[in-house]
Amino acid sequence: MKAITRALIVVVCAAATLRGAPAPAEDSLASARDLYAAAAYDDALAVLNRIRSGDQKSDEVRSIDQYRALCLLALGRTADAEQAIEAVVVGDPFFQPSADVSPRVRTAFTDVRRRMLPGIVQDRYATAKAAFDRKEFASAEHGFKQVLDVLADPDVAPAAGQPPLADIKTLAKGFEELAATAALPPPLPATPAAPPPLPKPMVPQVYGPDDTAVSPPVVIRQDLPSFDYQVLVPPPTGVIELVIDERGQVESATIRKSIFAKYDTRLIDATRSWSYRPAMLNGAPVKYRKIVNVTVKR
């Protein structure tokens, strides 16, 4: 009798377990949300990883990365969660998690945004400036506006008031105004005798290695900061792009190939003390875009 009773208890418990188990979900963002809401974080993450490799619109990819970050945080996989949050911030620097998420999640997003937004500002500025140099003024105006909008974000405020971001803010404001003016269509003449439209504003010329008539800048001071991190073997290399003005001073510096995130920031700071004999064209100093290959020595 006792054996029969124990068998019945096992059957009842098994049936209850089967009734409480979630049905297999199809691979979709909605099913991943449901699994996350049910605290089935490993299952939700597996679905998200499968659909992340497919073809989705940018807003869908952003939603997938958001839920991946939430699942990874819930599972205690902080480093992987930070990578997922980085993907969200790169896709949309203005994204903020909703107000109903936990303080831990909001803090994780804030920490990543504070770390990444300064670099995003520099990259967006370089892209807008390149469009400006190509006389694609509408695109440049939009890019400079994005730079200024990101600089106004509270998470980047501590860095926005210091170089290089403070300098970028000043330059972006000026170039946005120039691009907006240059992008306006010429006014229609009121009569056949109306004067011709005003000429477009002069675009500052920045020369580079392809301009063979220009003598490149000559290094006076170009000291690299020491590398105190034991993370990369062999010694790491990187690339930094400089714009050197007519006085031989570094006007802007942008990391083109990262060495190490913390070292990149120190390298950008170091460029403020670099100096050169300026590039020359027909006996006159000119601005010059210079590529510097950096090899760290420890």
C-alpha positions in Angstrom: 0.0 0.0 0.0 2.8 2.4 0.9 4.5 1.7 -2.4 1.3 2.4 -4.3 0.8 5.7 -2.4 4.4 6.8 -3.2 3.9 5.9 -6.9 0.7 8.0 -7.0 2.5 11.0 -5.4 5.2 10.8 -8.1 2.6 10.7 -10.9 0.7 13.7 -9.4 3.9 15.7 -9.0 5.0 14.9 -12.5 1.7 16.0 -13.9 1.8 19.2 -12.0 5.3 19.9 -13.2 4.2 19.3 -16.8 1.2 21.7 -16.4 3.5 24.4 -15.0 6.2 24.1 -17.7 6.1 26.7 -20.5 5.4 25.5 -23.9 8.3 25.7 -26.4 8.4 29.2 -27.9 9.0 30.1 -31.5 12.1 32.2 -32.2 10.8 35.8 -32.1 11.4 38.9 -30.1 7.9 38.5 -28.5 8.7 34.9 -27.3 12.0 36.1 -25.9 10.1 38.9 -24.0 7.7 36.3 -22.6 10.6 34.0 -21.5 12.3 37.0 -19.8 9.1 38.0 -18.0 8.9 34.4 -16.8 12.5 34.6 -15.4 13.6 32.0 -18.0 16.7 34.0 -18.7 18.8 31.3 -20.3 16.0 30.3 -22.7 15.3 33.9 -23.5 19.0 34.5 -24.2 19.2 31.5 -26.5 16.2 32.8 -28.6 17.7 36.3 -28.7 21.1 34.9 -29.9 19.4 32.9 -32.7 17.3 35.8 -34.0 20.2 38.3 -33.6 22.0 36.6 -36.5 19.1 37.1 -38.9 18.0 40.1 -41.0 16.3 42.6 -38.8 15.6 46.3 -39.0 17.9 48.6 -36.9 15.1 49.2 -34.3 14.5 45.4 -34.0 18.3 44.8 -33.5 18.4 47.5 -30.8 15.4 45.8 -29.0 17.2 42.4 -29.2 20.4 43.8 -27.8 18.4 45.5 -25.0 16.8 42.2 -23.9 20.2 40.4 -24.3 21.7 42.9 -21.9 18.8 42.4 -19.4 19.1 38.7 -19.5 22.9 38.8 -19.1 22.6 41.1 -16.1 20.0 38.8 -14.6 22.3 35.9 -15.0 25.2 37.8 -13.4 27.3 37.9 -16.7 28.3 41.5 -16.3 31.1 41.6 -18.9 28.8 40.1 -21.6 26.0 42.4 -20.5 28.3 45.5 -21.0 29.1 44.3 -24.6 25.4 44.0 -25.3 24.8 47.5 -23.9 27.7 48.8 -26.0 26.0 47.5 -29.1 22.8 49.4 -28.1 24.7 52.7 -27.4 26.6 52.5 -30.7 23.3 51.9 -32.6 21.5 54.7 -30.8 23.6 57.0 -28.5 20.4 58.6 -27.2 18.8 55.4 -26.0 17.9 55.2 -22.3 16.2 52.2 -20.6 12.6 52.6 -19.6 11.7 53.9 -16.1 10.4 50.5 -15.0 13.7 48.7 -15.1 15.7 48.1 -11.9 18.2 50.6 -10.6 21.0 48.0 -11.3 20.1 48.0 -15.0 19.9 51.8 -15.2 23.3 52.0 -13.5 24.8 49.5 -16.0 23.5 51.6 -19.0 24.7 54.8 -17.4 28.2 53.5 -16.8 28.6 52.2 -20.4 27.2 55.5 -21.9 29.6 57.6 -19.8 32.5 55.5 -21.0 31.4 55.4 -24.7 29.8 58.7 -25.5 33.0 60.7 -25.6 34.4 58.4 -28.3 31.1 58.4 -30.2 31.1 62.2 -30.2 34.6 62.3 -31.8 33.6 59.7 -34.4 30.4 61.5 -35.3 32.3 64.8 -35.5 34.9 63.3 -37.8 32.2 61.9 -40.1 30.3 65.2 -40.2 33.5 67.1 -40.9 34.4 64.7 -43.8 30.9 65.4 -45.3 31.5 69.1 -44.9 34.9 68.9 -46.7 33.1 67.0 -49.5 30.5 69.9 -49.6 27.7 67.6 -48.6 26.3 70.3 -46.5 22.9 68.9 -45.6 24.5 65.6 -44.4 27.1 67.6 -42.5 24.6 69.9 -40.8 22.6 66.8 -39.6 25.9 65.2 -38.3 27.0 68.3 -36.5 23.6 68.6 -34.9 23.8 65.0 -33.7 27.2 65.8 -32.2 25.8 68.8 -30.3 22.8 66.8 -29.1 25.0 64.0 -27.7 27.2 66.6 -26.0 24.1 67.9 -24.3 23.3 64.5 -22.8 23.7 64.4 -18.9 25.8 61.3 -19.1 28.5 63.0 -21.1 28.3 66.3 -19.2 31.5 65.7 -17.0 33.6 65.3 -20.1 31.8 67.8 -22.4 33.3 70.8 -20.5 36.9 69.7 -21.0 39.2 69.2 -24.1 38.9 67.6 -26.5 35.1 67.6 -26.3 34.9 71.2 -25.3 36.9 72.1 -28.5 34.7 69.8 -30.6 31.6 71.5 -29.3 32.9 74.9 -30.3 33.9 73.6 -33.8 30.6 71.7 -34.3 28.5 74.9 -33.6 30.5 76.9 -36.1 30.5 74.2 -38.8 26.7 73.5 -38.3 26.0 77.2 -39.0 28.2 77.2 -42.0 26.7 74.0 -43.3 23.1 75.3 -42.7 23.9 78.5 -44.7 25.6 76.6 -47.5 22.8 74.1 -47.8 20.1 76.8 -48.4 19.0 77.0 -52.0 19.9 80.2 -53.8 17.1 82.8 -53.7 15.0 83.2 -56.8 15.4 86.5 -58.6 12.5 88.8 -58.1 13.0 90.2 -61.7 15.4 89.4 -64.5 17.4 92.4 -63.3 17.9 91.0 -59.8 21.5 90.7 -58.6 23.0 87.2 -58.6 22.8 85.2 -55.4 25.5 85.6 -52.8 28.4 83.3 -53.1 28.6 80.3 -50.7 30.9 80.7 -47.7 34.4 79.6 -48.2 35.0 76.1 -47.0 38.2 75.7 -44.9 40.7 73.7 -46.9 42.5 70.8 -45.1 45.3 69.2 -47.0 46.6 65.7 -46.7 49.2 63.2 -47.9 47.6 63.1 -51.4 48.3 66.8 -51.9 51.9 66.4 -53.3 52.4 70.2 -53.7 52.1 70.6 -49.9 55.1 70.1 -47.6 53.9 68.0 -44.6 54.2 69.1 -41.0 57.6 68.4 -39.3 57.5 67.0 -35.8 58.7 69.2 -33.0 57.1 67.4 -30.1 55.2 64.1 -30.4 55.6 62.3 -27.0 53.5 59.2 -26.4 52.1 58.6 -22.9 53.5 55.6 -21.1 51.6 52.3 -21.4 50.9 50.9 -17.9 48.5 48.1 -18.8 49.5 44.4 -19.0 46.8 43.3 -21.3 48.1 43.0 -24.9 50.9 40.8 -26.3 52.8 41.6 -28.5 53.0 45.4 -27.8 49.8 47.0 -29.2 49.6 49.3 -32.2 47.0 51.9 -33.2 46.3 54.8 -35.5 45.4 58.4 -34.6 44.3 61.0 -37.1 45.3 64.6 -36.4 44.3 67.9 -38.0 47.3 70.3 -37.6 46.5 74.0 -38.0 48.5 76.8 -39.5 50.4 77.4 -36.3 51.6 73.8 -36.0 49.1 73.0 -33.2 46.8 70.0 -33.1 43.3 71.2 -33.9 41.6 67.8 -33.4 42.6 64.2 -32.8 40.6 61.1 -33.6 41.4 57.5 -32.8 41.2 55.5 -36.1 42.5 52.2 -34.7 42.0 51.7 -31.0 44.9 50.5 -28.8 43.2 50.1 -25.5 40.2 52.2 -24.3 41.8 53.8 -21.3 45.1 54.4 -23.2 43.2 55.9 -26.1 41.9 58.6 -23.8 45.4 59.3 -22.5 46.7 59.4 -26.1 44.0 62.0 -27.1 44.9 64.1 -24.1 48.6 63.9 -25.0 48.1 65.3 -28.5 47.2 68.7 -26.9 50.9 69.2 -26.1 52.2 68.0 -29.5 53.6 70.6 -31.8 54.9 70.7 -35.4 56.3 73.0 -38.0 53.2 73.6 -40.0 52.6 72.2 -43.5 53.5 74.7 -46.2 51.9 75.5 -49.6 53.6 78.1 -51.8 55.4 79.5 -48.8 52.3 79.8 -46.7 51.2 77.6 -43.7 48.1 75.5 -44.2 46.0 73.0 -42.3 47.0 69.4 -42.7 45.4 66.0 -41.9 48.1 63.7 -40.6 47.9 60.0 -39.9 50.2 58.8 -37.0 50.8 55.1 -36.5 51.3 54.4 -32.8 53.3 51.5 -31.5 53.3 51.3 -27.7 56.6 50.5 -25.9 56.3 49.2 -22.4 
